[in-house]
Amino acid sequence: MFEIIGIELSTGRAGAVVQAVITEKNLLGATEVQFSGVGVSAEISSGGTDEELPVRIQIDPKAKADGRYFDVITPGGKTNSGKVTFHVD
């Protein structure tokens, strides 16, 4: 697998819902996005491509402010965000 190239929007406030796009290669068919820590979850939105995965990120009001690494689960395996993080403000 490849490392995640980026995520736009890359920040969100506790209690917010953020629409973001994860970029990488081989994202087609992704089934899940998992964030490190607690209080941040994502649902995959429709309209993705092999290189762009739209997601709806929900941030718990009590989520700790810090950077979160994430994994994208695809039919080809798990891809880690590496140096790319999503930051809770």
Stockholm file with secondary structure:
# STOCKHOLM 1.0

chainA/1-89         MFEIIGIELSTGRAGAVVQAVITEKNLLGATEVQFSGVGVSAEISSGGTDEELPVRIQIDPKAKADGRYFDVITPGGKTNSGKVTFHVD
#=GR chainA/1-89 SS CCCCCEEESCEECTTCEEEEEEECSSCTTCCEEEESSSSEEEEECSCCCSSEEEEEEEECTTCCSSEECEEEEETTEEEECTTCCEEEC
#=GC SS_cons        CCCCCEEESCEECTTCEEEEEEECSSCTTCCEEEESSSSEEEEECSCCCSSEEEEEEEECTTCCSSEECEEEEETTEEEECTTCCEEEC
//
